[in-house]
Amino acid sequence: MNQAKQAVFLDRDGTLNEDVGYVSLPEDLHIYPFVKEALSLLKSNGYLLIVVTNQSGIDRGIYDENMLQTIHNKMQSELDNAIDAFYFCPHLPDSGCACRKPNLGMIEAARLDYPIDISASWMIGDKDIDFEMGLNAGLKTILVETGYGRAHAKILKRQAEKVVANVLEAARYIV
């Protein structure tokens, strides 16, 4: 059996790239300039990098799974293929699915695909739902102030381990 690895679960929009509403085309993807360095630092310290993202634009008919894959391919290309896996929820907020954050479906799917040591792993995001999913899964949590982070830092029901300016500061804190 493979030895369990430490992982960093990353929200996408507002954490790795600008949150422009719906990133529905590759040209809508604007990765923050500090992300490449952040992911490189985490990878060089042995972390699996797993993106977990709610993508209700699929159920809303704004874009389809093929376009989402094209967008993720562009992200991988710009980030030197640093991300180990992408998991997404295509459902509407009121669908009641198990995969939409803050539910644990995406983390559970990742745990089926990878031997992850939850106690040594992290969740980084800019919204309260990212933070709540991380806590519910037993992950250590970091809230970034990019995207919705500044506003959501004020509405958290439970305390994050750390609140930092961006994902690069989060990576430096983790390592």
Backbone as a chain_set.jsonl record, in Angstrom:
{"seq": "MNQAKQAVFLDRDGTLNEDVGYVSLPEDLHIYPFVKEALSLLKSNGYLLIVVTNQSGIDRGIYDENMLQTIHNKMQSELDNAIDAFYFCPHLPDSGCACRKPNLGMIEAARLDYPIDISASWMIGDKDIDFEMGLNAGLKTILVETGYGRAHAKILKRQAEKVVANVLEAARYIV", "coords": {"N": [[0.833, -1.185, 0.0], [0.442, 2.273, -0.737], [2.262, 4.839, 0.917], [0.742, 7.223, 3.028], [0.265, 10.593, 2.016], [0.988, 14.061, 2.548], [-1.253, 16.701, 1.793], [-2.352, 19.613, 0.01], [-5.322, 21.109, -0.244], [-6.891, 23.143, -2.518], [-8.911, 25.912, -3.09], [-10.248, 27.269, -6.12], [-11.282, 29.706, -7.736], [-10.717, 32.995, -6.798], [-8.777, 32.251, -5.057], [-6.604, 30.944, -6.405], [-6.89, 32.173, -8.841], [-8.277, 35.177, -10.298], [-11.544, 35.97, -9.235], [-14.002, 36.157, -11.366], [-16.704, 36.025, -11.508], [-18.125, 33.861, -13.386], [-15.751, 31.754, -14.607], [-15.762, 31.058, -17.638], [-14.615, 30.713, -20.069], [-11.387, 30.06, -21.543], [-9.962, 32.48, -21.801], [-10.986, 33.974, -19.734], [-9.642, 33.24, -17.507], [-7.495, 34.343, -15.115], [-4.719, 34.0, -13.583], [-3.37, 34.615, -10.396], [-0.321, 36.471, -9.926], [1.49, 35.444, -8.021], [0.99, 32.784, -7.633], [2.282, 30.652, -8.996], [4.848, 30.526, -7.809], [4.048, 29.91, -5.191], [2.838, 27.341, -5.476], [4.998, 25.888, -6.438], [6.717, 25.978, -4.222], [5.231, 24.482, -2.348], [5.047, 21.988, -3.727], [7.781, 21.3, -3.881], [8.218, 20.691, -1.297], [6.96, 18.326, -0.923], [4.152, 18.132, -1.004], [0.96, 17.006, -2.145], [-1.037, 18.597, -4.56], [-4.225, 19.657, -4.752], [-7.004, 20.733, -6.404], [-10.146, 21.889, -5.425], [-13.295, 22.698, -6.375], [-16.308, 24.518, -6.613], [-18.481, 24.511, -9.297], [-20.957, 25.658, -10.432], [-21.746, 26.836, -12.763], [-21.868, 24.978, -14.754], [-24.254, 23.404, -14.336], [-25.935, 25.549, -14.64], [-25.818, 26.001, -17.299], [-23.98, 27.692, -18.446], [-21.42, 27.012, -19.217], [-19.78, 23.951, -20.255], [-18.674, 20.647, -19.18], [-16.524, 19.927, -20.83], [-15.493, 22.444, -21.588], [-14.742, 23.348, -19.063], [-12.672, 21.546, -18.568], [-10.889, 22.398, -20.568], [-10.267, 24.933, -19.576], [-9.026, 24.19, -17.167], [-6.87, 22.814, -18.25], [-5.493, 24.946, -19.408], [-4.813, 26.315, -17.074], [-3.115, 24.423, -15.868], [-1.056, 24.412, -17.787], [-0.059, 27.044, -17.542], [0.869, 26.902, -14.97], [2.94, 25.111, -14.886], [2.147, 22.403, -14.776], [1.688, 21.82, -12.053], [-0.421, 21.081, -10.434], [-1.908, 18.304, -8.954], [-4.439, 17.138, -9.143], [-7.804, 17.865, -10.15], [-10.915, 18.473, -8.73], [-14.367, 18.856, -9.039], [-17.567, 20.337, -8.367], [-20.46, 20.261, -10.167], [-22.958, 21.168, -9.592], [-25.966, 23.043, -8.718], [-26.334, 25.466, -6.032], [-28.527, 24.771, -4.328], [-28.958, 22.08, -4.736], [-28.571, 19.905, -3.085], [-26.55, 18.042, -3.204], [-23.767, 15.835, -2.43], [-21.28, 16.69, -3.058], [-20.858, 19.428, -3.242], [-19.149, 22.173, -1.886], [-19.829, 23.334, 1.375], [-19.771, 20.567, 1.778], [-18.32, 17.23, 1.863], [-17.731, 15.705, -0.403], [-15.873, 16.104, -2.59], [-13.395, 15.99, -1.325], [-13.53, 13.436, -0.243], [-13.593, 11.96, -2.633], [-11.038, 12.55, -3.614], [-9.522, 11.285, -1.664], [-10.064, 8.654, -2.228], [-8.674, 8.372, -4.567], [-6.044, 9.052, -3.976], [-3.477, 8.356, -1.554], [-3.956, 9.984, 1.228], [-2.819, 11.766, 4.013], [-4.786, 13.033, 6.204], [-4.467, 14.382, 8.647], [-2.092, 15.712, 8.33], [-2.562, 17.546, 6.419], [-3.899, 20.33, 4.478], [-6.324, 22.981, 3.903], [-6.848, 25.585, 1.69], [-8.462, 28.569, 1.048], [-10.763, 31.184, -0.068], [-13.285, 31.652, 0.867], [-15.953, 31.266, 3.283], [-17.174, 28.773, 2.954], [-15.132, 27.169, 1.941], [-13.381, 27.077, 4.056], [-15.065, 25.934, 6.035], [-15.517, 23.394, 4.875], [-12.905, 22.378, 4.958], [-12.428, 22.303, 7.769], [-14.498, 20.523, 8.534], [-13.567, 18.229, 7.34], [-11.351, 17.649, 8.801], [-9.005, 18.943, 8.251], [-6.215, 21.232, 8.472], [-6.648, 24.748, 8.305], [-6.47, 27.584, 6.124], [-7.309, 30.861, 5.478], [-7.353, 32.944, 2.731], [-6.895, 36.379, 1.834], [-7.444, 37.25, -0.687], [-9.757, 37.43, -3.471], [-12.885, 36.751, -2.132], [-11.99, 36.771, 0.415], [-11.289, 38.832, 2.391], [-13.791, 39.888, 3.133], [-15.111, 37.535, 3.932], [-13.59, 36.702, 6.085], [-14.621, 38.039, 8.199], [-17.025, 36.825, 8.726], [-16.728, 34.234, 9.529], [-17.669, 31.31, 11.273], [-16.17, 29.73, 12.876], [-12.781, 29.75, 14.059], [-10.117, 30.264, 11.804], [-7.005, 28.539, 11.261], [-5.074, 30.218, 10.299], [-5.037, 33.469, 8.842], [-4.171, 34.939, 5.886], [-2.554, 37.119, 3.46], [-2.423, 36.068, 0.808], [-2.135, 33.153, -1.38], [0.586, 32.56, -1.63], [1.708, 33.521, 0.771], [0.351, 31.741, 2.406], [1.462, 29.283, 1.59], [4.104, 29.655, 2.407], [3.712, 29.776, 5.16], [2.8, 27.171, 5.664], [5.026, 25.538, 4.984]], "CA": [[0.0, 0.0, 0.0], [1.186, 3.526, -0.775], [2.321, 5.604, 2.151], [-0.1, 8.421, 2.977], [0.988, 11.829, 1.733], [0.366, 15.32, 2.931], [-1.861, 17.365, 0.639], [-2.962, 20.929, 0.162], [-6.536, 21.284, -1.038], [-6.945, 24.547, -2.909], [-10.023, 26.485, -3.828], [-9.746, 27.834, -7.372], [-11.629, 31.101, -7.996], [-10.49, 33.863, -5.653], [-7.594, 31.759, -4.342], [-5.543, 30.78, -7.404], [-7.15, 33.094, -9.949], [-9.276, 36.2, -10.039], [-12.934, 35.527, -9.292], [-14.669, 37.064, -12.31], [-18.074, 35.514, -11.634], [-17.951, 32.518, -13.941], [-14.651, 31.571, -15.556], [-16.449, 30.168, -18.577], [-13.761, 30.58, -21.249], [-9.971, 30.14, -21.146], [-9.489, 33.87, -21.687], [-11.483, 34.532, -18.461], [-8.764, 32.761, -16.438], [-6.396, 35.259, -14.796], [-4.048, 33.45, -12.402], [-2.612, 35.618, -9.645], [1.106, 36.359, -10.261], [2.255, 34.764, -6.965], [0.532, 31.393, -7.481], [3.282, 29.708, -9.486], [5.853, 30.385, -6.753], [3.42, 29.231, -4.058], [2.674, 25.915, -5.773], [6.352, 25.331, -6.523], [7.191, 25.813, -2.843], [4.513, 23.344, -1.757], [5.469, 20.759, -4.415], [9.165, 20.968, -3.515], [8.186, 20.181, 0.073], [6.309, 17.023, -0.908], [2.694, 18.165, -0.909], [0.042, 16.836, -3.26], [-1.823, 19.811, -4.744], [-5.525, 19.214, -5.236], [-7.982, 21.805, -6.517], [-11.543, 21.526, -5.157], [-13.979, 23.907, -6.822], [-17.722, 24.51, -6.988], [-18.628, 25.035, -10.656], [-22.386, 25.588, -10.764], [-21.95, 27.328, -14.13], [-22.194, 23.819, -15.601], [-25.695, 23.164, -14.215], [-26.643, 26.748, -15.1], [-25.73, 26.027, -18.754], [-23.067, 28.759, -18.88], [-20.341, 26.284, -19.878], [-19.934, 22.516, -20.037], [-17.501, 19.982, -18.584], [-15.405, 20.006, -21.775], [-14.905, 23.78, -21.463], [-14.057, 23.377, -17.768], [-11.409, 20.824, -18.77], [-10.025, 23.291, -21.345], [-9.815, 25.972, -18.635], [-8.067, 23.558, -16.256], [-5.658, 22.553, -19.041], [-4.774, 26.224, -19.498], [-4.252, 26.561, -15.743], [-1.97, 23.521, -15.721], [0.006, 24.889, -18.665], [0.519, 28.258, -16.96], [1.45, 26.587, -13.659], [3.919, 24.032, -15.064], [1.534, 21.125, -14.38], [1.934, 21.634, -10.623], [-1.601, 20.563, -9.737], [-2.013, 16.844, -9.094], [-5.794, 16.735, -9.52], [-8.909, 18.818, -10.051], [-12.226, 17.92, -8.423], [-15.332, 19.941, -9.13], [-18.995, 20.083, -8.212], [-21.155, 20.986, -11.224], [-24.354, 21.334, -9.188], [-26.481, 24.307, -8.183], [-26.214, 25.529, -4.57], [-29.63, 24.142, -3.603], [-29.187, 20.738, -5.292], [-28.51, 18.891, -2.038], [-25.545, 17.027, -3.529], [-22.729, 15.603, -1.421], [-19.976, 17.171, -3.51], [-20.738, 20.887, -3.199], [-18.614, 22.726, -0.646], [-18.854, 22.794, 2.313], [-19.831, 19.108, 1.931], [-17.0, 16.595, 1.754], [-17.653, 14.795, -1.542], [-14.648, 16.241, -3.388], [-12.276, 15.498, -0.511], [-13.673, 11.973, -0.19], [-13.176, 11.438, -3.944], [-9.573, 12.641, -3.667], [-8.97, 10.257, -0.763], [-10.162, 7.372, -2.931], [-7.683, 8.374, -5.647], [-4.696, 9.294, -3.446], [-3.311, 8.044, -0.122], [-3.768, 11.291, 1.857], [-2.794, 11.875, 5.468], [-5.615, 14.207, 6.503], [-3.947, 15.115, 9.815], [-0.933, 16.503, 7.9], [-2.986, 18.237, 5.203], [-4.414, 21.692, 4.601], [-7.291, 23.564, 2.974], [-6.649, 27.022, 1.486], [-9.531, 29.148, 0.249], [-11.123, 32.578, 0.201], [-14.676, 31.749, 1.308], [-16.311, 30.513, 4.475], [-17.481, 27.377, 2.613], [-13.846, 26.46, 1.815], [-12.915, 26.929, 5.423], [-15.934, 24.971, 6.713], [-15.229, 22.076, 4.321], [-11.632, 21.952, 5.52], [-12.608, 21.928, 9.177], [-15.341, 19.322, 8.589], [-12.763, 17.087, 6.887], [-10.224, 17.434, 9.709], [-7.817, 19.594, 7.696], [-5.838, 22.544, 8.98], [-7.25, 25.682, 7.362], [-5.945, 28.93, 5.927], [-8.152, 31.738, 4.676], [-6.598, 33.991, 2.039], [-7.662, 37.62, 1.719], [-7.77, 37.516, -2.084], [-11.142, 37.06, -3.777], [-13.856, 37.151, -1.108], [-11.386, 36.494, 1.709], [-11.385, 39.91, 3.391], [-15.176, 39.943, 3.604], [-15.492, 36.289, 4.596], [-12.871, 36.597, 7.36], [-15.473, 38.658, 9.22], [-18.255, 36.052, 8.954], [-16.423, 32.849, 9.895], [-18.288, 30.835, 12.513], [-15.075, 29.148, 13.666], [-11.512, 30.424, 13.786], [-9.149, 29.63, 10.905], [-5.669, 28.449, 11.838], [-4.317, 31.394, 9.876], [-5.568, 34.312, 7.775], [-3.006, 35.546, 5.23], [-2.88, 37.957, 2.306], [-2.588, 35.324, -0.442], [-1.728, 31.745, -1.365], [2.033, 32.48, -1.411], [1.909, 33.603, 2.225], [-0.141, 30.476, 2.957], [2.482, 28.25, 1.312], [5.258, 29.924, 3.292], [3.308, 29.403, 6.512], [2.707, 25.713, 5.727], [6.343, 24.905, 4.964]], "C": [[0.879, 1.25, 0.0], [1.141, 4.237, 0.564], [1.501, 6.884, 1.989], [0.765, 9.664, 2.822], [0.237, 13.017, 2.297], [-0.127, 16.007, 1.657], [-2.274, 18.784, 1.015], [-4.132, 20.96, -0.804], [-6.687, 22.778, -1.273], [-8.262, 24.879, -3.584], [-9.439, 27.099, -5.1], [-10.03, 29.333, -7.461], [-11.511, 31.941, -6.721], [-9.276, 33.465, -4.84], [-6.408, 31.651, -5.289], [-5.674, 31.781, -8.545], [-8.215, 34.099, -9.546], [-10.67, 35.594, -10.161], [-13.695, 36.543, -10.133], [-16.145, 36.701, -12.476], [-17.98, 34.075, -12.104], [-16.781, 32.546, -14.913], [-15.176, 30.54, -16.555], [-15.684, 29.957, -19.875], [-12.302, 30.675, -20.803], [-9.473, 31.577, -20.974], [-10.016, 34.58, -20.438], [-10.57, 34.173, -17.291], [-7.578, 33.708, -16.275], [-5.782, 34.802, -13.476], [-3.257, 34.562, -11.728], [-1.116, 35.407, -9.877], [1.945, 35.577, -9.25], [1.947, 33.276, -6.849], [1.6, 30.392, -7.9], [4.36, 29.46, -8.428], [5.294, 29.623, -5.559], [3.32, 27.724, -4.292], [4.023, 25.215, -5.874], [6.919, 25.058, -5.134], [6.528, 24.608, -2.181], [4.945, 22.026, -2.39], [6.863, 20.329, -3.979], [9.273, 20.477, -2.079], [7.295, 18.951, 0.206], [4.794, 17.011, -0.82], [2.027, 17.804, -2.23], [-0.766, 18.123, -3.354], [-3.12, 19.447, -5.444], [-6.498, 20.388, -5.226], [-9.376, 21.222, -6.283], [-12.375, 22.776, -5.415], [-15.447, 23.663, -7.145], [-17.834, 25.177, -8.353], [-20.082, 24.918, -11.113], [-22.7, 26.167, -12.139], [-22.278, 26.199, -15.094], [-23.694, 23.547, -15.546], [-26.519, 24.357, -14.692], [-26.606, 26.865, -16.628], [-24.818, 27.124, -19.301], [-21.879, 28.171, -19.636], [-20.538, 24.811, -19.568], [-18.634, 21.929, -19.479], [-16.3, 20.003, -19.523], [-14.712, 21.361, -21.691], [-14.171, 23.906, -20.125], [-12.711, 22.669, -17.877], [-10.419, 21.677, -19.562], [-9.444, 24.384, -20.446], [-8.776, 25.39, -17.678], [-6.775, 23.197, -16.981], [-4.819, 23.817, -19.175], [-4.105, 26.536, -18.161], [-3.009, 25.693, -15.531], [-0.778, 23.997, -16.556], [0.709, 26.112, -18.064], [1.227, 27.998, -15.632], [2.403, 25.385, -13.717], [3.419, 22.672, -14.561], [1.731, 20.798, -12.903], [0.775, 20.963, -9.897], [-1.744, 19.068, -10.023], [-3.393, 16.409, -9.567], [-6.756, 17.903, -9.347], [-10.176, 18.026, -9.73], [-13.205, 19.077, -8.449], [-16.74, 19.43, -8.874], [-19.715, 20.902, -9.266], [-22.558, 21.457, -10.822], [-24.691, 22.731, -8.669], [-26.404, 24.295, -6.652], [-27.315, 24.797, -3.808], [-29.911, 22.711, -4.056], [-29.177, 19.642, -4.232], [-27.475, 17.811, -2.298], [-24.509, 16.915, -2.401], [-21.397, 16.239, -1.8], [-19.797, 18.679, -3.388], [-20.195, 21.34, -1.845], [-19.725, 23.488, 0.078], [-18.961, 21.285, 2.563], [-18.499, 18.484, 1.528], [-16.802, 15.708, 0.531], [-16.367, 14.89, -2.344], [-13.437, 15.741, -2.615], [-12.339, 13.98, -0.416], [-13.249, 11.342, -1.516], [-11.657, 11.462, -4.066], [-8.93, 11.564, -2.794], [-9.092, 8.861, -1.362], [-9.07, 7.244, -3.988], [-6.24, 8.476, -5.156], [-4.636, 8.885, -1.982], [-2.958, 9.329, 0.63], [-3.816, 11.17, 3.373], [-3.526, 13.162, 5.834], [-5.012, 15.028, 7.637], [-2.741, 15.988, 9.461], [-1.267, 17.373, 6.687], [-3.732, 19.527, 5.515], [-5.504, 21.981, 3.588], [-7.003, 25.052, 2.916], [-7.773, 27.526, 0.594], [-9.849, 30.562, 0.679], [-12.549, 32.739, 0.72], [-14.92, 30.903, 2.551], [-16.619, 29.049, 4.147], [-16.216, 26.546, 2.422], [-13.344, 26.089, 3.203], [-13.738, 25.871, 6.169], [-15.695, 23.554, 6.192], [-13.932, 21.537, 4.909], [-11.756, 21.503, 6.965], [-13.421, 20.641, 9.308], [-14.574, 18.066, 8.191], [-11.606, 16.777, 7.83], [-8.92, 18.026, 9.206], [-7.479, 20.846, 8.503], [-6.256, 23.548, 7.904], [-6.537, 27.03, 7.331], [-6.928, 29.677, 5.031], [-7.261, 32.797, 4.052], [-7.505, 35.204, 1.851], [-7.927, 38.034, 0.277], [-9.221, 37.1, -2.323], [-12.098, 37.623, -2.74], [-13.275, 37.085, 0.303], [-11.514, 37.579, 2.757], [-12.788, 39.982, 3.983], [-15.542, 38.697, 4.403], [-14.743, 36.078, 5.911], [-13.728, 37.125, 8.505], [-16.695, 37.817, 9.559], [-17.997, 34.597, 9.341], [-17.071, 32.495, 11.227], [-17.251, 30.228, 13.458], [-13.77, 29.794, 13.212], [-10.628, 29.613, 12.831], [-7.818, 29.523, 11.627], [-4.883, 29.718, 11.521], [-5.118, 32.134, 8.812], [-4.368, 35.058, 7.208], [-3.45, 36.31, 3.989], [-3.192, 37.141, 1.054], [-2.011, 33.919, -0.308], [-0.203, 31.589, -1.205], [2.352, 32.594, 0.079], [1.43, 32.324, 2.916], [0.881, 29.369, 2.783], [3.689, 28.429, 2.225], [4.925, 29.539, 4.731], [3.311, 27.872, 6.676], [4.086, 25.064, 5.798], [7.262, 25.54, 5.997]], "O": [[1.924, 1.287, 0.65], [0.121, 4.238, 1.254], [1.558, 7.544, 0.952], [1.841, 9.775, 3.409], [-0.977, 12.981, 2.493], [0.49, 15.91, 0.597], [-2.509, 19.098, 2.182], [-3.961, 20.852, -2.019], [-6.618, 23.576, -0.338], [-8.675, 24.21, -4.531], [-8.25, 27.414, -5.141], [-9.123, 30.145, -7.281], [-12.127, 31.633, -5.701], [-8.792, 34.246, -4.022], [-5.337, 32.193, -5.018], [-4.677, 32.184, -9.143], [-8.954, 33.898, -8.582], [-10.943, 34.809, -11.069], [-13.994, 37.646, -9.676], [-16.757, 37.043, -13.488], [-17.777, 33.169, -11.296], [-16.807, 33.263, -15.913], [-15.057, 29.332, -16.354], [-16.061, 29.116, -20.691], [-12.011, 31.306, -19.787], [-8.655, 31.852, -20.096], [-9.549, 35.67, -20.109], [-10.704, 34.735, -16.204], [-6.76, 33.856, -17.183], [-6.254, 35.162, -12.397], [-2.57, 35.344, -12.384], [-0.68, 34.263, -10.012], [3.02, 35.092, -9.602], [2.574, 32.577, -6.054], [1.8, 29.384, -7.222], [4.739, 28.315, -8.183], [5.984, 28.785, -4.978], [3.67, 26.928, -3.421], [4.166, 24.072, -5.439], [7.535, 24.017, -4.905], [7.197, 23.807, -1.528], [5.184, 21.05, -1.68], [7.108, 19.148, -3.734], [10.295, 19.913, -1.686], [6.916, 18.573, 1.314], [4.207, 15.956, -0.581], [2.465, 18.233, -3.298], [-1.143, 18.686, -2.326], [-3.116, 18.985, -6.585], [-6.781, 20.964, -4.176], [-9.739, 20.199, -6.863], [-12.187, 23.797, -4.753], [-15.789, 22.72, -7.859], [-17.337, 26.286, -8.544], [-20.398, 24.184, -12.049], [-23.816, 26.003, -12.632], [-22.895, 26.428, -16.134], [-24.344, 23.467, -16.588], [-27.668, 24.196, -15.102], [-27.28, 27.724, -17.197], [-24.878, 27.448, -20.487], [-21.391, 28.773, -20.592], [-21.359, 24.452, -18.723], [-17.632, 22.629, -19.329], [-15.164, 20.089, -19.057], [-13.483, 21.431, -21.72], [-13.097, 24.505, -20.061], [-11.716, 23.146, -17.332], [-9.227, 21.677, -19.254], [-8.263, 24.715, -20.55], [-7.758, 26.027, -17.407], [-5.696, 23.265, -16.391], [-3.593, 23.774, -19.072], [-2.954, 26.974, -18.128], [-1.977, 26.179, -15.07], [0.362, 23.985, -16.091], [1.937, 26.194, -18.081], [2.084, 28.778, -15.217], [2.638, 24.726, -12.704], [4.183, 21.893, -13.99], [1.918, 19.637, -12.542], [0.975, 20.341, -8.853], [-1.705, 18.631, -11.174], [-3.518, 15.431, -10.303], [-6.552, 18.794, -8.522], [-10.47, 17.025, -10.385], [-12.909, 20.158, -7.94], [-17.063, 18.269, -9.125], [-19.598, 22.128, -9.269], [-23.261, 22.073, -11.623], [-23.818, 23.487, -8.243], [-26.41, 23.225, -6.044], [-27.053, 24.251, -2.736], [-30.991, 22.182, -3.79], [-29.719, 18.561, -4.459], [-27.522, 16.757, -1.664], [-24.401, 17.791, -1.543], [-20.487, 16.321, -0.974], [-18.664, 19.158, -3.43], [-20.706, 20.95, -0.795], [-20.485, 24.216, -0.56], [-18.308, 20.772, 3.471], [-17.655, 19.143, 0.921], [-15.786, 15.019, 0.44], [-15.817, 13.864, -2.743], [-12.543, 15.129, -3.199], [-11.309, 13.31, -0.499], [-12.608, 10.291, -1.517], [-11.055, 10.51, -4.563], [-7.899, 11.0, -3.162], [-8.3, 7.977, -1.033], [-8.598, 6.143, -4.272], [-5.318, 8.035, -5.842], [-5.612, 9.041, -1.248], [-1.792, 9.723, 0.668], [-4.722, 10.559, 3.939], [-2.951, 14.249, 5.78], [-5.045, 16.258, 7.587], [-2.404, 16.906, 10.209], [-0.37, 17.876, 6.011], [-4.138, 19.779, 6.65], [-5.602, 21.323, 2.553], [-6.921, 25.715, 3.95], [-8.012, 26.981, -0.483], [-9.293, 31.078, 1.648], [-12.978, 33.861, 0.987], [-14.188, 29.953, 2.83], [-16.357, 28.17, 4.968], [-16.218, 25.348, 2.706], [-12.944, 24.956, 3.472], [-13.178, 25.014, 6.852], [-15.672, 22.607, 6.979], [-13.863, 20.375, 5.311], [-11.249, 20.446, 7.34], [-13.074, 19.765, 10.101], [-14.891, 16.968, 8.65], [-10.947, 15.748, 7.679], [-7.846, 17.654, 9.678], [-8.35, 21.443, 9.136], [-6.22, 23.229, 6.715], [-6.072, 27.541, 8.35], [-7.323, 29.19, 3.972], [-6.504, 33.471, 4.75], [-8.722, 35.073, 1.726], [-8.567, 39.058, 0.037], [-9.839, 36.482, -1.457], [-12.121, 38.83, -2.497], [-13.989, 37.317, 1.279], [-11.819, 37.279, 3.911], [-12.95, 40.121, 5.196], [-16.208, 38.792, 5.434], [-15.222, 35.34, 6.772], [-13.573, 36.7, 9.65], [-17.343, 38.063, 10.576], [-18.938, 33.813, 9.467], [-17.029, 33.272, 12.181], [-17.431, 30.216, 14.676], [-13.682, 30.32, 12.103], [-10.422, 28.416, 13.034], [-7.527, 30.328, 12.511], [-4.132, 30.226, 12.353], [-5.791, 31.518, 7.986], [-3.636, 35.725, 7.94], [-4.582, 36.163, 3.527], [-4.117, 37.475, 0.314], [-1.473, 33.546, 0.734], [0.248, 30.567, -0.688], [3.18, 31.842, 0.592], [2.031, 31.879, 3.893], [1.141, 28.603, 3.711], [4.228, 27.454, 2.75], [5.786, 29.023, 5.444], [3.766, 27.35, 7.693], [4.296, 24.14, 6.585], [8.418, 25.136, 6.125]]}, "num_chains": 1, "name": "protein.A"}
